[in-house]
Amino acid sequence: MENFSVAISFRGSLGWVEYDDVAKKFIVNLGDDEGKKLAEEFLSTPHKIKVPHETLLDFTEETFDANDSAESLKIVLTRLWEATGVHVDWSRPVDYVKAHPHY
């Protein structure tokens, strides 16, 4: 089974966040120390996020911990940029970033 990973960027530095299914934890790989620290601190904190259901008005608040699963990490990542300035590059090919972690 392949681990989930997604590209990230911060102030001209490229990297990625990966979820290790065996160890049950996320790993931030980013060349910018400040961005890496911001991402790690944010992702290490459980977050209460309103989750939609049947209609646009039907939400329940749930707590997500990025270390619980790849799916929880994905949900928490949707809040990363606004809180830290670390951008999640959902459409950037992460394999390319792993091979060339720079612009």
DSSP file (Angstrom, degrees, kcal/mol; ACC not computed):
  #  RESIDUE AA STRUCTURE BP1 BP2  ACC     N-H-->O    O-->H-N    N-H-->O    O-->H-N    TCO  KAPPA ALPHA  PHI   PSI    X-CA   Y-CA   Z-CA
    1    1 A M              0   0    0      0, 0.0     2,-0.3     0, 0.0    20,-0.1   0.000 360.0 360.0 360.0 132.6    0.0    0.0    0.0
    2    2 A E        -     0   0    0      1,-0.1     2,-0.1    18,-0.0    18,-0.0  -0.689 360.0-116.2 -89.9 138.1    1.4    3.4   -1.0
    3    3 A N        -     0   0    0     -2,-0.3     2,-0.3     1,-0.1    17,-0.1  -0.379  30.3-109.3 -68.6 147.8    1.3    6.3    1.5
    4    4 A F  E     +A   19   0A   0     15,-0.6    15,-2.9    -2,-0.1     2,-0.3  -0.584  45.7 169.8 -72.5 137.8   -0.8    9.3    0.8
    5    5 A S  E     -A   18   0A   0     -2,-0.3     2,-0.3    13,-0.2    13,-0.2  -0.988  14.4-171.7-149.2 151.7    1.2   12.4    0.0
    6    6 A V  E     -A   17   0A   0     11,-2.2    11,-2.5    -2,-0.3    84,-0.1  -0.993  28.6-108.2-143.0 145.2    0.5   15.9   -1.4
    7    7 A A  E     -AB  16  89A   0     82,-0.6    82,-2.3    85,-0.5     2,-0.3  -0.418  34.8-175.8 -73.6 147.7    2.7   18.8   -2.5
    8    8 A I  E     -AB  15  88A   0      7,-2.5     7,-2.4    80,-0.3     2,-0.3  -0.921   6.2-162.6-134.9 163.3    3.0   21.9   -0.4
    9    9 A S  E     -AB  14  87A   0     78,-2.1    78,-2.6    -2,-0.3     2,-0.3  -0.994   8.4-179.9-147.3 152.8    4.8   25.2   -0.9
   10   10 A F  E >  S-A   13   0A   0      3,-2.2     3,-1.8    -2,-0.3    25,-0.1  -0.879  71.1 -25.9-155.5 117.7    5.8   28.1    1.3
   11   11 A R  T 3  S-     0   0    0     74,-0.3     3,-0.1    -2,-0.3    75,-0.0   0.867 129.0 -39.6  46.0  50.6    7.6   31.3    0.2
   12   12 A G  T 3  S+     0   0    0      1,-0.2    91,-0.5    90,-0.0     2,-0.5   0.500 114.5 114.9  83.6   3.0    9.3   29.8   -2.8
   13   13 A S  E <   -A   10   0A   0     -3,-1.8    -3,-2.2    89,-0.1     2,-0.3  -0.920  51.0-153.2-109.7 131.2   10.1   26.5   -1.2
   14   14 A L  E     +A    9   0A   0     87,-0.5    17,-0.8    -2,-0.5     2,-0.3  -0.715  30.4 131.3 -99.6 152.7    8.4   23.3   -2.4
   15   15 A G  E     -AC   8  30A   0     -7,-2.4    -7,-2.5    -2,-0.3     2,-0.3  -0.886  37.2-117.4-168.6-160.3    7.8   20.2   -0.4
   16   16 A W  E     -AC   7  29A   0     13,-2.5    13,-3.2    -9,-0.3     2,-0.4  -0.991   7.2-133.3-156.2 158.9    5.2   17.6    0.6
   17   17 A V  E     -AC   6  28A   0    -11,-2.5   -11,-2.2    -2,-0.3     2,-0.4  -0.964  28.2-170.0-113.7 134.6    3.2   16.2    3.4
   18   18 A E  E     -AC   5  27A   0      9,-2.6     9,-2.7    -2,-0.4     2,-0.6  -0.949  16.9-143.2-127.0 145.0    3.0   12.4    3.7
   19   19 A Y  E     -AC   4  26A   0    -15,-2.9     2,-0.8    -2,-0.4   -15,-0.6  -0.947  12.5-149.3-108.5 122.7    0.9   10.1    5.8
   20   20 A D  E  >> - C   0  25A   0      5,-3.1     4,-1.6    -2,-0.6     5,-1.3  -0.808   6.7-165.9 -91.7 107.8    2.7    7.0    7.0
   21   21 A D  T  45S+     0   0    0     -2,-0.8    -1,-0.2     1,-0.2   -19,-0.0   0.826  86.3  49.3 -64.0 -33.2    0.0    4.3    7.3
   22   22 A V  T  45S+     0   0    0      1,-0.2    -1,-0.2    -3,-0.1    -2,-0.0   0.946 119.3  34.7 -73.4 -48.6    2.2    1.9    9.3
   23   23 A A  T  45S-     0   0    0      2,-0.2    -2,-0.2     1,-0.0    -1,-0.2   0.617 101.5-132.9 -81.5 -12.9    3.4    4.5   11.9
   24   24 A K  T  <5 +     0   0    0     -4,-1.6     2,-0.3     1,-0.2    -3,-0.2   0.955  66.8 105.7  57.5  54.2    0.1    6.3   11.9
   25   25 A K  E   < -C   20   0A   0     -5,-1.3    -5,-3.1    43,-0.0     2,-0.2  -0.990  66.2-118.0-155.7 158.7    1.6    9.8   11.6
   26   26 A F  E     -C   19   0A   0     -2,-0.3     2,-0.4    -7,-0.2    -7,-0.2  -0.659  20.3-154.7 -95.8 157.1    2.2   12.6    9.1
   27   27 A I  E     -C   18   0A   0     -9,-2.7    -9,-2.6    -2,-0.2     2,-0.6  -0.998   4.2-150.8-132.9 128.0    5.6   13.8    8.0
   28   28 A V  E     -C   17   0A   0     -2,-0.4     2,-0.6   -11,-0.2   -11,-0.2  -0.889  10.5-172.7-100.6 123.5    6.3   17.3    6.7
   29   29 A N  E     +C   16   0A   0    -13,-3.2   -13,-2.5    -2,-0.6     2,-0.3  -0.940  26.3 140.3-116.0 106.1    9.1   17.6    4.1
   30   30 A L  E     -C   15   0A   0     -2,-0.6   -15,-0.2   -15,-0.2     6,-0.1  -0.977  48.5-143.2-151.2 132.3    9.8   21.2    3.3
   31   31 A G  S    S+     0   0    0    -17,-0.8     2,-0.7    -2,-0.3   -16,-0.1   0.690  84.3  82.8 -70.3 -19.8   13.1   23.1    2.8
   32   32 A D     >  -     0   0    0      1,-0.2     4,-2.6   -22,-0.1     5,-0.2  -0.789  67.9-157.2 -89.5 114.4   11.9   26.2    4.6
   33   33 A D  H  > S+     0   0    0     -2,-0.7     4,-2.4     1,-0.2     5,-0.2   0.871  91.3  50.5 -61.1 -39.7   12.3   25.7    8.3
   34   34 A E  H  > S+     0   0    0      2,-0.2     4,-2.6     1,-0.2    -1,-0.2   0.940 112.9  45.6 -64.6 -46.6    9.7   28.3    9.3
   35   35 A G  H  > S+     0   0    0      1,-0.2     4,-2.5     2,-0.2    -2,-0.2   0.893 112.6  51.2 -62.9 -40.3    7.1   26.8    7.0
   36   36 A K  H  X S+     0   0    0     -4,-2.6     4,-2.7     2,-0.2    -1,-0.2   0.920 111.5  47.3 -62.8 -43.9    7.9   23.3    8.2
   37   37 A K  H  X S+     0   0    0     -4,-2.4     4,-2.6     2,-0.2     5,-0.2   0.921 112.3  49.5 -64.2 -44.3    7.5   24.4   11.8
   38   38 A L  H  X S+     0   0    0     -4,-2.6     4,-2.3     1,-0.2    -2,-0.2   0.930 113.9  45.6 -60.2 -46.1    4.2   26.1   11.1
   39   39 A A  H  X S+     0   0    0     -4,-2.5     4,-2.9     2,-0.2     5,-0.2   0.925 113.5  48.8 -64.2 -45.8    2.8   23.1    9.3
   40   40 A E  H  X S+     0   0    0     -4,-2.7     4,-1.5     1,-0.2    -2,-0.2   0.913 112.8  47.5 -62.6 -43.1    4.0   20.6   11.9
   41   41 A E  H  < S+     0   0    0     -4,-2.6     4,-0.4    -5,-0.2    -1,-0.2   0.927 115.1  45.6 -64.2 -44.4    2.5   22.7   14.8
   42   42 A F  H >< S+     0   0    0     -4,-2.3     3,-1.2    -5,-0.2    -2,-0.2   0.934 115.0  46.2 -64.5 -46.2   -0.8   23.2   13.0
   43   43 A L  H 3< S+     0   0    0     -4,-2.9    23,-0.6     1,-0.2    -1,-0.2   0.710 105.3  61.7 -71.7 -19.2   -1.1   19.5   11.9
   44   44 A S  T 3< S+     0   0    0     -4,-1.5    -1,-0.2    -5,-0.2    -2,-0.2   0.571  91.8  81.1 -81.0  -9.2   -0.1   18.3   15.4
   45   45 A T  S <  S-     0   0    0     -3,-1.2    21,-0.3    -4,-0.4     2,-0.1  -0.836  85.5-120.0-100.8 130.3   -3.2   20.0   17.0
   46   46 A P        -     0   0    0      0, 0.0     2,-0.4     0, 0.0    19,-0.2  -0.429  33.2-151.8 -63.2 143.6   -6.7   18.4   16.8
   47   47 A H  E     -D   64   0B   0     17,-2.7    17,-3.1    -4,-0.1     2,-0.6  -0.962  13.5-138.5-125.6 136.8   -9.1   20.6   15.0
   48   48 A K  E     +D   63   0B   0     -2,-0.4     2,-0.4    15,-0.2    15,-0.2  -0.843  33.3 176.2 -90.7 120.0  -12.9   21.0   15.3
   49   49 A I  E     -D   62   0B   0     13,-3.0    13,-2.5    -2,-0.6     2,-0.5  -0.986  31.9-122.7-130.9 134.2  -14.3   21.3   11.8
   50   50 A K  E     -D   61   0B   0     -2,-0.4    11,-0.3    11,-0.2     9,-0.0  -0.652  29.1-156.6 -77.9 126.3  -17.9   21.5   10.7
   51   51 A V  E     -D   60   0B   0      9,-3.1     9,-1.8    -2,-0.5     2,-0.1  -0.894  11.2-128.1-109.2 129.4  -18.7   18.7    8.3
   52   52 A P  E     +D   59   0B   0      0, 0.0     7,-0.2     0, 0.0     4,-0.1  -0.362  30.2 170.1 -75.4 156.0  -21.6   18.9    5.7
   53   53 A H        -     0   0    0      5,-2.0     6,-0.1     2,-0.7     5,-0.0   0.081  59.1 -16.4-129.5-117.3  -24.2   16.3    5.4
   54   54 A E  S    S+     0   0    0     -2,-0.1     2,-0.2     3,-0.0     5,-0.1   0.855 121.5  17.0 -69.7 -39.7  -27.5   16.2    3.5
   55   55 A T  S >  S-     0   0    0      3,-0.1     3,-1.1     1,-0.0    -2,-0.7  -0.734  84.4 -97.9-128.9 175.2  -28.1   19.9    2.8
   56   56 A L  T 3  S+     0   0    0      1,-0.2    -2,-0.0    -2,-0.2    -1,-0.0   0.634 125.3  46.1 -68.3 -13.3  -26.1   23.1    2.7
   57   57 A L  T 3  S+     0   0    0      1,-0.1     2,-0.9    -5,-0.0    -1,-0.2   0.376  89.7  94.1-107.7   1.8  -27.5   23.9    6.2
   58   58 A D    <   +     0   0    0     -3,-1.1    -5,-2.0     2,-0.0     2,-0.3  -0.787  51.0 146.8-103.5  92.8  -26.8   20.4    7.7
   59   59 A F  E     -D   52   0B   0     -2,-0.9     2,-0.4    -7,-0.2    -9,-0.1  -0.926  27.1-166.5-124.9 148.9  -23.4   20.5    9.5
   60   60 A T  E     -D   51   0B   0     -9,-1.8    -9,-3.1    -2,-0.3     2,-0.5  -0.990  26.2-120.3-129.9 145.7  -22.0   18.8   12.5
   61   61 A E  E     +D   50   0B   0     -2,-0.4     2,-0.3   -11,-0.3   -11,-0.2  -0.720  36.1 177.3 -86.4 127.3  -18.8   19.7   14.3
   62   62 A E  E     -D   49   0B   0    -13,-2.5   -13,-3.0    -2,-0.5     2,-0.5  -0.931  27.5-122.8-128.2 153.2  -16.3   16.9   14.4
   63   63 A T  E     -D   48   0B   0     -2,-0.3     2,-0.4   -15,-0.2   -15,-0.2  -0.839  26.4-166.7 -99.3 130.2  -12.8   16.7   15.8
   64   64 A F  E     -D   47   0B   0    -17,-3.1   -17,-2.7    -2,-0.5     2,-0.5  -0.963   9.8-166.6-120.4 132.2  -10.0   15.7   13.4
   65   65 A D    >>  -     0   0    0     -2,-0.4     3,-2.2   -19,-0.2     4,-0.6  -0.980  18.3-144.3-115.5 120.5   -6.5   14.7   14.3
   66   66 A A  T 34 S+     0   0    0    -23,-0.6     7,-0.3    -2,-0.5     3,-0.2   0.694  98.7  58.7 -60.1 -20.3   -4.1   14.5   11.4
   67   67 A N  T 34 S+     0   0    0    -24,-0.2    -1,-0.3     1,-0.2     3,-0.1   0.599  88.8  75.5 -83.9 -11.1   -2.3   11.6   12.9
   68   68 A D  T <4 S-     0   0    0     -3,-2.2     2,-0.3     1,-0.2    -1,-0.2   0.907 111.3 -30.8 -69.4 -42.3   -5.4    9.4   13.0
   69   69 A S     X  -     0   0    0     -4,-0.6     4,-2.2    -3,-0.2    -1,-0.2  -0.979  58.2 -98.1-166.9 166.4   -5.6    8.5    9.3
   70   70 A A  H  > S+     0   0    0     -2,-0.3     4,-2.4     1,-0.2     5,-0.1   0.874 122.8  54.6 -62.7 -36.8   -4.9    9.8    5.8
   71   71 A E  H  > S+     0   0    0      2,-0.2     4,-1.7     1,-0.2    -1,-0.2   0.899 108.3  47.6 -65.6 -40.5   -8.5   10.9    5.5
   72   72 A S  H  > S+     0   0    0      2,-0.2     4,-2.4     1,-0.2     5,-0.2   0.912 110.9  52.3 -65.2 -41.7   -8.3   13.0    8.7
   73   73 A L  H  X S+     0   0    0     -4,-2.2     4,-2.6    -7,-0.3    -2,-0.2   0.927 106.7  53.2 -58.9 -45.7   -5.0   14.5    7.5
   74   74 A K  H  X S+     0   0    0     -4,-2.4     4,-0.8     1,-0.2    -1,-0.2   0.897 110.0  47.8 -57.6 -42.3   -6.7   15.5    4.2
   75   75 A I  H >< S+     0   0    0     -4,-1.7     3,-0.8     1,-0.2     4,-0.2   0.922 112.7  47.5 -66.9 -44.1   -9.5   17.3    6.0
   76   76 A V  H >< S+     0   0    0     -4,-2.4     3,-2.0     1,-0.2     4,-0.4   0.868 104.2  62.6 -65.0 -35.8   -7.1   19.1    8.3
   77   77 A L  H >X S+     0   0    0     -4,-2.6     3,-1.0     1,-0.3     4,-0.5   0.758  88.4  70.6 -61.6 -23.7   -5.0   20.1    5.3
   78   78 A T  T << S+     0   0    0     -3,-0.8    -1,-0.3    -4,-0.8     4,-0.2   0.679 104.3  41.8 -67.1 -14.4   -8.0   22.1    3.9
   79   79 A R  T <> S+     0   0    0     -3,-2.0     4,-1.4    -4,-0.2    -1,-0.2   0.424  90.4  92.4-107.2  -2.4   -7.4   24.6    6.7
   80   80 A L  H <>>S+     0   0    0     -3,-1.0     4,-2.2    -4,-0.4     5,-0.5   0.915  82.1  49.4 -63.8 -48.9   -3.6   24.7    6.6
   81   81 A W  H  X5S+     0   0    0     -4,-0.5     4,-2.4     1,-0.2    -1,-0.2   0.923 110.6  48.8 -61.4 -47.3   -3.1   27.7    4.2
   82   82 A E  H  45S+     0   0    0      1,-0.2    -1,-0.2    -4,-0.2    -2,-0.2   0.863 118.3  40.7 -62.1 -35.4   -5.4   30.1    6.0
   83   83 A A  H  <5S+     0   0    0     -4,-1.4    -1,-0.2     3,-0.1    -2,-0.2   0.773 135.2  11.5 -84.0 -27.4   -3.8   29.3    9.4
   84   84 A T  H  <5S-     0   0    0     -4,-2.2    -3,-0.2     2,-0.2    -2,-0.2   0.611  89.2-116.2-128.7 -19.1   -0.1   29.2    8.4
   85   85 A G  S  <<S+     0   0    0     -4,-2.4     2,-0.6    -5,-0.5   -74,-0.3   0.417  72.2 132.2  85.9  -2.0    0.5   30.5    4.9
   86   86 A V        -     0   0    0     -6,-0.5     2,-0.4   -76,-0.1    -1,-0.3  -0.770  51.3-142.9 -84.1 119.0    1.7   27.0    3.8
   87   87 A H  E     -B    9   0A   0    -78,-2.6   -78,-2.1    -2,-0.6     2,-0.7  -0.677   2.9-141.1 -90.8 133.2   -0.2   26.3    0.6
   88   88 A V  E     -B    8   0A   0     -2,-0.4     2,-1.4   -80,-0.2   -80,-0.3  -0.843  10.5-154.6 -91.6 117.5   -1.4   22.8   -0.2
   89   89 A D  E >   +B    7   0A   0    -82,-2.3     3,-1.3    -2,-0.7   -82,-0.6  -0.593  20.5 172.8 -93.4  73.5   -0.8   22.2   -4.0
   90   90 A W  T 3  S+     0   0    0     -2,-1.4    -1,-0.2     1,-0.3     4,-0.1   0.809  77.3  41.7 -54.0 -35.2   -3.5   19.6   -4.5
   91   91 A S  T 3  S+     0   0    0     -3,-0.2    -1,-0.3     2,-0.1    -2,-0.1   0.551  88.5 102.6 -95.1  -7.0   -3.0   19.6   -8.3
   92   92 A R  S <  S-     0   0    0     -3,-1.3   -85,-0.5   -85,-0.1     2,-0.5  -0.618  85.3-109.2 -76.8 131.0    0.8   19.7   -8.4
   93   93 A P    >>  -     0   0    0      0, 0.0     4,-1.6     0, 0.0     3,-0.5  -0.444  27.5-157.6 -61.9 112.6    2.2   16.2   -9.2
   94   94 A V  H 3> S+     0   0    0     -2,-0.5     4,-2.4     1,-0.2     5,-0.2   0.813  88.4  60.5 -67.0 -30.6    3.8   15.2   -5.9
   95   95 A D  H 3> S+     0   0    0      1,-0.2     4,-1.5     2,-0.2    -1,-0.2   0.880 104.9  49.8 -64.1 -35.8    6.2   12.7   -7.5
   96   96 A Y  H <> S+     0   0    0     -3,-0.5     4,-2.2     2,-0.2    -2,-0.2   0.911 110.3  50.0 -66.0 -42.4    7.7   15.6   -9.5
   97   97 A V  H  < S+     0   0    0     -4,-1.6    -2,-0.2     1,-0.2    -1,-0.2   0.891 107.8  53.5 -64.3 -39.5    8.1   17.7   -6.3
   98   98 A K  H  < S+     0   0    0     -4,-2.4    -1,-0.2     1,-0.2    -2,-0.2   0.873 115.0  41.0 -62.4 -36.5    9.8   14.8   -4.5
   99   99 A A  H  < S+     0   0    0     -4,-1.5    -2,-0.2     1,-0.2    -1,-0.2   0.787 131.9  24.3 -80.8 -28.5   12.3   14.5   -7.4
  100  100 A H     <  -     0   0    0     -4,-2.2     2,-2.4    -5,-0.1    -1,-0.2  -0.636  67.9-179.4-137.4  74.4   12.7   18.3   -7.8
  101  101 A P        +     0   0    0      0, 0.0   -87,-0.5     0, 0.0     2,-0.3  -0.202  60.5  66.9 -78.3  52.5   11.9   20.1   -4.5
  102  102 A H              0   0    0     -2,-2.4   -89,-0.1   -89,-0.1   -90,-0.0  -0.976 360.0 360.0-158.9 163.0   12.5   23.6   -5.9
  103  103 A Y              0   0    0    -91,-0.5   -90,-0.1    -2,-0.3   -91,-0.0   0.446 360.0 360.0 -83.2 360.0   11.1   26.0   -8.4
